[in-house]
Amino acid sequence: MAGGAGTRFWPASRKMTPKQLLNLAGDRSMIQSTVDRLGTLCPPKNVLVVTNEVLVDAIRDQLPDVPAESIIGEPAKRDTAPCVGLAAAWVMAMDPEAIMAVMPADHVISPDDVLQKAMQHAASLVEEDETRIVTFGIKPTYPAEVFGYIERSEELPGTEYPTFDVARFREKPDAKTAAEFLKAGTFYWNSGIFVWKAKTILAALEKFEPEMTAHLKTIQASIGTDSFAETLTKEFTAIKGTSIDYAVMERYDNVKVVEAPFQWDDLGNWTALPRQRGVDDEGNTIDAKHLGIKTSNSIVRSDDDHLIVTVGMEDCIVVRTPDATLIANRNDESAVKEVVKKLAENGWTEYL
């Protein structure tokens, strides 16, 4: 899934270059890293990318080994359930018995071999019972309010990795509830990574979202024909969007959660960079040509060799691009999303 806008990474993340196309956690873009980490487990010919239609060409440029026709552009933003349904319909057209994994393109996961083994474990659970839906839970390290949670119940015996029945999914909590979840020890962060048979998720969508499924079936029937693009535009745009968690996960009975054995990070905003790129002796994370004097606990990034000098700055974010510069209080970083909203209201669309 690679259709997000990444507004919290403005000004680097823009409409035509959202965060999944940026090198935020390493030398490769986030979507390239997502494909890379699958290795031989899922070769490029088996990779399907669903994104915003305006990003199709850019993603094809970044993923030359993935078949061009396997990078599909949504004609409208309709949340994750239609995205998953479209992907499953495409996979079903290729192989009616296929097991598919769904992964967002903006996560950082390591090591690769551990992820691949965990994916194989999840696939084996689906092979044992094709009605199963498997997801990965991240063991929480602090009472996060920005993630949804999964509550586990009974453990499945004899599994390679700790695997549990899902009691229920929980929405993003307030601070008090998040602290209670952490203390209970039976809650995971919801990773948004799923493994299932394509036909199983389509059957679940048909049960819970029949109107959506009707449109998806029409799209599926056009795959491989000259009318696919026209049908996709007409039918997908007509779908009422909702999340896959609400459409299926919160309502489906046979969901298993695997305690993730890999390291996971969801790069949600600029404050995630220190976790990925580290800090210097003053607590700064620097990805730029930078001279800092009395500068601490700050994040500085530039897209070019423009020199950035900071003096007497603490807990700041400085991000420079050729046409815009962000200077923000690190502790009020969520306000970056408000900046994008204000730019749109002012009609300054050239900066979006």
KAUR-V513306 format. One record per pair of residues at least 4 apart in sequence whose ideal C-beta (glycine too) atoms are under 7 Angstrom apart, sorted by the first residue. I is the first residue (numbers start at 1). GAP is how many residues later the second one is. D is the distance in Angstrom with one decimal. If there is no record, write none. Layout:
# KAUR-V513306
I/GAP/D, I/GAP/D
This chain:
# KAUR-V513306
1/49/6.0, 1/79/6.5, 1/82/5.5, 1/101/6.6, 1/103/5.0, 1/104/6.3, 2/18/4.9, 2/29/5.4, 2/47/5.3, 2/48/6.9, 2/49/4.3, 2/57/6.5, 2/103/3.9, 3/47/6.5, 3/48/4.9, 3/49/4.8, 3/71/5.9, 3/74/6.8, 3/80/6.5, 4/14/6.1, 4/16/6.5, 4/102/6.2, 5/13/5.3, 6/7/3.9, 6/12/4.2, 6/13/3.1, 6/14/6.9, 6/100/7.0, 7/6/6.8, 7/330/5.1, 7/333/4.4, 8/260/6.1, 8/261/3.9, 8/328/5.2, 8/329/5.4, 9/4/3.6, 9/10/4.6, 9/13/7.0, 9/260/6.8, 9/261/6.5, 10/316/6.7, 10/326/5.7, 10/329/6.1, 10/330/5.3, 11/308/6.0, 11/310/4.8, 11/313/3.9, 11/315/5.3, 11/340/7.0, 12/10/5.8, 12/291/6.8, 12/307/6.0, 12/309/6.0, 13/4/6.7, 13/5/5.1, 13/6/4.5, 13/9/6.4, 14/338/6.3, 15/337/5.4, 16/38/6.6, 16/42/6.9, 17/4/5.1, 17/5/6.6, 19/5/6.3, 19/11/6.3, 19/87/5.7, 19/248/6.8, 20/9/6.9, 20/10/4.7, 20/11/4.6, 20/85/4.2, 20/86/5.3, 21/8/5.3, 21/10/6.5, 21/37/5.9, 21/41/6.5, 22/7/6.0, 22/8/6.6, 23/4/6.1, 23/5/6.4, 23/6/5.5, 24/6/6.2, 24/243/5.8, 24/249/6.9, 25/5/6.9, 25/83/4.8, 25/242/6.5, 25/251/4.1, 26/7/6.4, 28/4/4.1, 28/5/4.8, 28/8/6.4, 29/4/6.8, 29/33/5.8, 30/4/6.4, 30/75/5.7, 30/76/5.2, 31/4/6.8, 31/28/6.4, 31/31/6.2, 31/32/6.9, 31/74/4.4, 32/4/6.0, 32/30/5.6, 32/31/6.8, 33/4/6.2, 34/69/6.1, 34/71/4.9, 35/9/6.8, 35/12/5.8, 35/28/6.1, 35/31/6.9, 37/72/6.0, 37/75/4.4, 37/78/5.9, 38/4/4.3, 39/73/6.0, 39/77/5.9, 41/75/4.5, 41/78/6.0, 42/4/5.1, 42/5/6.2, 44/21/3.9, 44/22/4.8, 45/22/6.3, 47/19/4.9, 47/23/6.3, 48/22/5.0, 48/39/5.6, 48/42/6.0, 48/43/6.7, 49/10/5.9, 49/14/7.0, 49/17/6.7, 49/21/6.7, 49/22/4.6, 50/22/5.2, 50/24/6.4, 50/33/5.0, 50/36/5.9, 50/37/5.2, 51/4/4.7, 51/5/6.4, 51/8/5.7, 51/20/6.8, 51/22/5.9, 51/23/6.9, 52/21/6.3, 52/22/6.0, 53/20/3.0, 53/21/6.1, 53/22/5.5, 55/4/5.5, 55/18/6.9, 56/4/6.2, 56/15/5.6, 56/17/4.1, 57/4/6.5, 58/4/6.6, 59/4/5.9, 59/12/5.3, 60/8/5.5, 60/11/5.4, 63/8/6.9, 66/4/5.5, 66/5/6.2, 72/14/6.8, 72/18/6.8, 74/4/6.7, 74/9/6.7, 74/162/6.2, 75/157/6.3, 75/158/4.4, 75/161/5.5, 75/162/5.5, 76/160/6.4, 76/161/4.6, 78/4/4.1, 78/158/6.7, 78/161/5.2, 78/163/3.4, 79/162/3.8, 79/163/5.5, 79/164/5.2, 80/4/5.9, 80/163/5.0, 80/164/4.4, 81/4/6.2, 81/124/6.9, 81/128/6.6, 81/131/6.8, 81/161/5.0, 81/162/6.0, 81/163/4.6, 81/166/3.8, 82/4/6.1, 82/130/6.3, 82/154/6.6, 82/157/4.8, 82/159/5.8, 83/4/6.6, 84/4/6.2, 84/18/5.9, 84/117/6.4, 84/160/4.9, 85/4/6.3, 85/117/6.8, 85/120/5.2, 85/127/6.4, 85/131/4.6, 86/4/6.5, 86/130/6.6, 86/133/6.6, 86/150/6.8, 87/4/6.3, 88/4/6.1, 88/12/6.6, 88/110/4.4, 88/113/5.0, 88/114/5.0, 89/4/6.6, 89/113/6.7, 89/127/5.1, 89/130/6.0, 89/131/3.9, 90/4/6.9, 90/133/6.2, 91/4/6.6, 91/7/5.0, 91/9/5.1, 91/107/4.2, 92/4/5.6, 92/106/4.7, 92/107/6.1, 92/110/6.5, 92/128/6.7, 93/127/6.0, 93/130/4.4, 93/131/6.8, 94/4/6.8, 96/103/6.3, 98/100/5.1, 99/24/5.2, 99/27/5.4, 99/96/6.7, 99/98/5.6, 100/96/6.7, 100/98/5.1, 101/18/5.9, 101/93/7.0, 101/94/4.9, 102/91/6.7, 102/92/4.4, 103/4/7.0, 103/90/5.3, 104/88/5.3, 106/161/5.7, 107/157/6.4, 107/158/6.9, 107/159/5.8, 108/157/4.4, 108/159/6.2, 108/168/6.1, 109/6/5.3, 109/153/5.4, 109/154/6.7, 109/155/5.4, 110/152/6.5, 110/153/5.0, 111/151/6.8, 112/4/6.3, 113/4/6.4, 114/4/6.3, 114/147/5.4, 114/148/4.6, 115/4/6.3, 115/147/4.7, 116/4/6.5, 117/4/6.5, 118/4/6.6, 118/18/7.0, 118/43/6.1, 118/140/6.5, 118/142/6.7, 118/143/5.5, 118/144/6.2, 119/4/6.3, 119/76/6.7, 120/4/6.4, 121/4/6.8, 121/39/5.0, 121/40/5.4, 121/137/6.5, 122/4/6.8, 122/12/4.3, 122/73/3.9, 122/136/5.9, 123/4/6.3, 123/72/5.9, 124/4/6.5, 125/7/5.7, 125/9/5.2, 125/38/6.9, 125/131/5.9, 126/4/6.3, 126/6/5.4, 126/8/6.1, 126/69/5.9, 126/70/6.1, 126/71/6.0, 130/67/5.0, 130/70/6.0, 131/69/6.1, 131/123/5.2, 132/122/5.3, 132/124/5.8, 133/61/6.6, 133/63/4.7, 133/67/6.7, 133/119/5.9, 133/121/6.5, 133/122/4.9, 134/60/6.9, 134/61/4.5, 134/62/6.7, 134/122/5.0, 134/124/6.3, 135/15/6.9, 135/56/6.8, 135/58/6.5, 135/59/5.2, 135/120/6.6, 135/122/5.4, 136/55/4.5, 136/57/4.7, 136/122/5.2, 136/124/4.5, 137/13/4.9, 137/51/2.6, 137/52/6.8, 137/54/6.7, 137/120/4.4, 137/121/7.0, 137/122/5.8, 137/123/6.3, 138/50/5.7, 138/51/4.0, 138/53/5.3, 138/122/5.2, 138/126/5.0, 139/49/6.3, 139/120/6.2, 140/4/6.4, 140/41/7.0, 140/42/5.4, 140/47/6.7, 140/48/6.8, 140/49/5.4, 143/32/6.7, 143/35/3.7, 143/36/4.4, 143/38/7.0, 143/39/4.6, 144/34/6.1, 144/45/6.5, 145/27/6.1, 145/28/6.2, 145/29/6.5, 145/30/5.9, 145/33/5.2, 146/26/6.4, 146/122/6.2, 147/25/6.5, 147/42/4.3, 147/43/6.1, 148/21/6.5, 148/22/6.4, 148/23/5.9, 148/24/5.6, 148/42/4.0, 148/97/6.5, 149/21/4.2, 149/24/6.7, 149/32/5.5, 149/38/4.7, 149/39/6.6, 149/40/6.4, 149/41/6.1, 150/16/5.9, 150/19/5.8, 150/37/6.8, 150/38/4.7, 150/40/5.2, 150/107/5.2, 151/16/4.3, 151/17/5.2, 151/19/6.3, 151/35/6.0, 151/36/5.4, 152/12/3.8, 152/14/6.6, 152/15/6.2, 152/34/5.4, 152/36/6.8, 152/105/5.7, 153/11/6.2, 153/12/4.6, 153/14/4.1, 154/10/6.5, 154/11/4.9, 155/7/6.6, 155/8/6.8, 155/9/5.1, 156/7/4.5, 156/8/6.8, 156/100/6.8, 159/4/4.3, 161/97/5.3, 161/98/6.3, 161/100/5.6, 162/97/4.1, 163/93/5.6, 163/95/5.0, 164/92/6.8, 164/93/5.3, 165/91/6.4, 166/89/4.1, 166/90/6.7, 166/91/5.1, 169/21/6.7, 169/76/5.8, 169/80/5.4, 169/81/4.7, 173/4/3.5, 173/5/4.5, 173/8/6.4, 174/4/6.9, 175/4/6.5, 176/4/6.7, 177/4/6.4, 178/4/6.5, 179/4/6.4, 180/4/6.3, 181/6/4.0, 188/69/6.3, 188/71/6.9, 191/69/6.4, 191/73/6.1, 196/4/5.0, 196/5/5.0, 198/4/6.4, 199/4/6.2, 200/4/6.4, 201/4/6.3, 201/47/6.8, 202/4/6.3, 203/4/6.5, 204/4/6.3, 204/44/4.7, 204/48/5.5, 205/4/5.0, 205/7/6.2, 205/8/5.1, 205/42/6.4, 205/43/6.4, 206/4/6.0, 206/7/4.2, 208/39/5.8, 208/40/6.0, 208/43/5.4, 209/4/6.0, 209/38/5.1, 210/4/6.5, 212/4/6.4, 212/27/5.3, 212/28/6.9, 213/4/6.1, 214/4/6.9, 215/4/6.6, 215/20/4.3, 215/21/6.8, 215/23/5.7, 215/24/5.0, 216/4/6.2, 217/4/6.5, 218/4/7.0, 218/13/6.3, 218/17/4.9, 219/12/5.7, 219/13/5.6, 219/16/5.0, 219/17/6.6, 222/5/5.1, 222/6/4.6, 222/9/3.9, 223/5/5.9, 227/4/5.2, 228/4/6.0, 229/4/6.6, 230/4/6.4, 231/4/5.7, 232/4/5.4, 233/4/6.1, 234/4/6.7, 242/4/5.2, 242/5/5.1, 243/4/6.6, 244/4/5.7, 244/5/6.3, 245/4/4.6, 245/5/5.8, 246/4/5.9, 248/4/5.2, 249/6/6.4, 260/4/5.9, 265/7/6.5, 265/10/5.9, 265/11/6.9, 267/5/4.5, 268/4/6.1, 269/64/5.3, 269/65/7.0, 269/67/6.6, 270/29/5.5, 270/47/5.1, 270/49/6.7, 270/63/5.8, 271/59/6.4, 271/62/5.2, 272/4/6.6, 273/4/5.4, 273/12/5.1, 273/26/5.6, 274/4/6.8, 274/5/5.2, 274/11/4.4, 274/25/6.8, 277/8/5.3, 277/10/6.3, 278/7/6.9, 279/4/5.0, 279/5/6.1, 279/6/5.4, 280/4/5.1, 280/6/6.7, 282/13/6.5, 282/14/4.4, 283/13/5.3, 283/14/4.2, 284/8/6.3, 284/11/6.2, 284/12/6.5, 284/13/6.9, 284/14/5.1, 284/16/6.8, 285/14/4.8, 286/4/4.9, 286/14/5.1, 287/14/4.4, 288/12/5.1, 288/13/5.4, 288/14/3.6, 288/20/5.3, 289/13/6.7, 289/16/5.3, 289/17/6.9, 289/18/5.0, 289/19/6.8, 290/10/5.0, 290/18/5.0, 291/16/6.8, 291/18/4.7, 292/18/5.0, 293/18/4.8, 294/17/6.3, 294/18/4.8, 295/15/4.4, 295/18/4.7, 296/18/5.1, 297/17/5.8, 297/18/5.0, 297/33/6.8, 298/12/6.6, 298/15/5.6, 298/16/6.9, 298/17/6.7, 298/18/4.4, 298/19/7.0, 298/20/6.9, 298/32/6.8, 299/18/4.8, 299/31/6.7, 300/8/5.7, 300/10/6.6, 300/18/4.8, 301/18/4.9, 302/4/5.5, 302/6/5.8, 302/18/4.4, 303/17/6.9, 303/18/5.1, 303/19/6.7, 304/18/6.9, 306/14/6.0, 308/10/6.1, 308/12/6.2, 310/8/6.5, 315/14/6.4, 315/15/4.3, 315/16/5.8, 316/11/6.7, 316/12/6.9, 316/13/6.6, 316/14/5.9, 317/9/6.6, 317/11/4.5, 317/13/5.3, 317/16/6.2, 318/9/5.4, 319/7/4.4, 320/5/4.7, 323/28/6.8, 324/27/5.4, 326/10/6.9, 328/4/6.6, 328/5/6.2, 328/7/6.8, 328/8/6.4, 335/4/6.8, 337/4/6.8, 338/4/6.3, 339/4/6.4, 340/4/6.7, 340/12/6.6, 341/4/6.5, 342/4/6.2, 343/5/4.6, 343/8/5.3, 343/9/5.7, 344/5/6.9, 344/8/6.3
